[in-house]
Every structure is written in structure tokens, then in C-alpha cells.
Amino acid sequence: MGPGFLMSIAFLDRGNMEGDLQAGATAGDTLLCLLAARLGVATGKNLAELCLDEYPDWVRRALWLMAEVSMVRENI
């Protein structure tokens, strides 16, 4: 679950998925900040609040675990 995959879901239209995956592969986690900012402007909520409202408990825990693992992996 890399940032390119998340960005391809955020801007999903025909022919855009490959470009978003390539952008995520080269830009890394900076695109996630862009997605979070875009969500904040559109909804008035931060990413954690939206996850709390939209996802069941097991999905929120999986997202938390993936975020923790990615932070540990980045610092190694």
C-alpha cells in the first residue's frame, strides 16, 4: 500500500492510474500530504477524523498498523 496506490484512488479516471503510480513511486510520502490537505479543504476534517467516520474498527487498526510499519521502515 504505497502512496502511489493511494493517489491513484484519489484521482481515478481513465489513463490516470499509471501516471499516479509512477508519481507515487518517485515522490514517496509527499503525495500523501497532498491527499490529506485536499481532503481537509474539501471536508473540513483531517485524515484521522475521516477514517474514524468512514471505516470499521478493523480497517482503522490495519491503517494504523501500516502507518506505524512505514514509519519504522523509513527510519531504518
C-alpha positions as protocol buffer text, in pm:
chain_id: "A"
residue {
  index: 1
  type: MET
  ca { x: 0 y: 0 z: 0 }
}
residue {
  index: 2
  type: GLY
  ca { x: 227 y: 274 z: -122 }
}
residue {
  index: 3
  type: PRO
  ca { x: 148 y: 640 z: -172 }
}
residue {
  index: 4
  type: GLY
  ca { x: 119 y: 591 z: -548 }
}
residue {
  index: 5
  type: PHE
  ca { x: -168 y: 349 z: -499 }
}
residue {
  index: 6
  type: LEU
  ca { x: -345 y: 593 z: -265 }
}
residue {
  index: 7
  type: MET
  ca { x: -305 y: 876 z: -513 }
}
residue {
  index: 8
  type: SER
  ca { x: -436 y: 661 z: -797 }
}
residue {
  index: 9
  type: ILE
  ca { x: -755 y: 605 z: -598 }
}
residue {
  index: 10
  type: ALA
  ca { x: -786 y: 976 z: -518 }
}
residue {
  index: 11
  type: PHE
  ca { x: -761 y: 1087 z: -881 }
}
residue {
  index: 12
  type: LEU
  ca { x: -915 y: 786 z: -1054 }
}
residue {
  index: 13
  type: ASP
  ca { x: -1006 y: 836 z: -1417 }
}
residue {
  index: 14
  type: ARG
  ca { x: -916 y: 670 z: -1745 }
}
residue {
  index: 15
  type: GLY
  ca { x: -547 y: 672 z: -1821 }
}
residue {
  index: 16
  type: ASN
  ca { x: -452 y: 842 z: -1496 }
}
residue {
  index: 17
  type: MET
  ca { x: -374 y: 539 z: -1279 }
}
residue {
  index: 18
  type: GLU
  ca { x: -34 y: 461 z: -1434 }
}
residue {
  index: 19
  type: GLY
  ca { x: 77 y: 823 z: -1409 }
}
residue {
  index: 20
  type: ASP
  ca { x: -26 y: 836 z: -1043 }
}
residue {
  index: 21
  type: LEU
  ca { x: 153 y: 512 z: -965 }
}
residue {
  index: 22
  type: GLN
  ca { x: 471 y: 646 z: -1126 }
}
residue {
  index: 23
  type: ALA
  ca { x: 437 y: 975 z: -939 }
}
residue {
  index: 24
  type: GLY
  ca { x: 395 y: 786 z: -611 }
}
residue {
  index: 25
  type: ALA
  ca { x: 698 y: 574 z: -685 }
}
residue {
  index: 26
  type: THR
  ca { x: 917 y: 879 z: -740 }
}
residue {
  index: 27
  type: ALA
  ca { x: 770 y: 1126 z: -489 }
}
residue {
  index: 28
  type: GLY
  ca { x: 711 y: 887 z: -200 }
}
residue {
  index: 29
  type: ASP
  ca { x: 513 y: 1001 z: 103 }
}
residue {
  index: 30
  type: THR
  ca { x: 490 y: 1366 z: -3 }
}
residue {
  index: 31
  type: LEU
  ca { x: 185 y: 1278 z: -213 }
}
residue {
  index: 32
  type: LEU
  ca { x: 7 y: 1154 z: 98 }
}
residue {
  index: 33
  type: CYS
  ca { x: 39 y: 1504 z: 246 }
}
residue {
  index: 34
  type: LEU
  ca { x: -119 y: 1643 z: -69 }
}
residue {
  index: 35
  type: LEU
  ca { x: -408 y: 1396 z: -41 }
}
residue {
  index: 36
  type: ALA
  ca { x: -461 y: 1480 z: 326 }
}
residue {
  index: 37
  type: ALA
  ca { x: -459 y: 1853 z: 252 }
}
residue {
  index: 38
  type: ARG
  ca { x: -706 y: 1806 z: -31 }
}
residue {
  index: 39
  type: LEU
  ca { x: -939 y: 1608 z: 195 }
}
residue {
  index: 40
  type: GLY
  ca { x: -912 y: 1877 z: 462 }
}
residue {
  index: 41
  type: VAL
  ca { x: -1009 y: 2153 z: 222 }
}
residue {
  index: 42
  type: ALA
  ca { x: -1300 y: 1954 z: 78 }
}
residue {
  index: 43
  type: THR
  ca { x: -1445 y: 1819 z: 404 }
}
residue {
  index: 44
  type: GLY
  ca { x: -1312 y: 2034 z: 686 }
}
residue {
  index: 45
  type: LYS
  ca { x: -1183 y: 1722 z: 864 }
}
residue {
  index: 46
  type: ASN
  ca { x: -837 y: 1576 z: 894 }
}
residue {
  index: 47
  type: LEU
  ca { x: -742 y: 1231 z: 764 }
}
residue {
  index: 48
  type: ALA
  ca { x: -778 y: 1061 z: 1104 }
}
residue {
  index: 49
  type: GLU
  ca { x: -1128 y: 1204 z: 1155 }
}
residue {
  index: 50
  type: LEU
  ca { x: -1238 y: 1084 z: 813 }
}
residue {
  index: 51
  type: CYS
  ca { x: -1102 y: 735 z: 877 }
}
residue {
  index: 52
  type: LEU
  ca { x: -1287 y: 728 z: 1211 }
}
residue {
  index: 53
  type: ASP
  ca { x: -1614 y: 828 z: 1043 }
}
residue {
  index: 54
  type: GLU
  ca { x: -1589 y: 609 z: 734 }
}
residue {
  index: 55
  type: TYR
  ca { x: -1419 y: 281 z: 824 }
}
residue {
  index: 56
  type: PRO
  ca { x: -1499 y: -5 z: 1063 }
}
residue {
  index: 57
  type: ASP
  ca { x: -1271 y: -68 z: 1358 }
}
residue {
  index: 58
  type: TRP
  ca { x: -1067 y: -346 z: 1194 }
}
residue {
  index: 59
  type: VAL
  ca { x: -986 y: -128 z: 891 }
}
residue {
  index: 60
  type: ARG
  ca { x: -879 y: 164 z: 1112 }
}
residue {
  index: 61
  type: ARG
  ca { x: -649 y: -66 z: 1307 }
}
residue {
  index: 62
  type: ALA
  ca { x: -498 y: -202 z: 983 }
}
residue {
  index: 63
  type: LEU
  ca { x: -438 y: 153 z: 857 }
}
residue {
  index: 64
  type: TRP
  ca { x: -274 y: 245 z: 1188 }
}
residue {
  index: 65
  type: LEU
  ca { x: -50 y: -62 z: 1171 }
}
residue {
  index: 66
  type: MET
  ca { x: 54 y: 16 z: 811 }
}
residue {
  index: 67
  type: ALA
  ca { x: 138 y: 374 z: 912 }
}
residue {
  index: 68
  type: GLU
  ca { x: 348 y: 255 z: 1207 }
}
residue {
  index: 69
  type: VAL
  ca { x: 535 y: -2 z: 997 }
}
residue {
  index: 70
  type: SER
  ca { x: 607 y: 252 z: 724 }
}
residue {
  index: 71
  type: MET
  ca { x: 750 y: 498 z: 980 }
}
residue {
  index: 72
  type: VAL
  ca { x: 974 y: 230 z: 1132 }
}
residue {
  index: 73
  type: ARG
  ca { x: 1084 y: 112 z: 788 }
}
residue {
  index: 74
  type: GLU
  ca { x: 1165 y: 467 z: 681 }
}
residue {
  index: 75
  type: ASN
  ca { x: 1388 y: 523 z: 985 }
}
residue {
  index: 76
  type: ILE
  ca { x: 1592 y: 205 z: 940 }
}
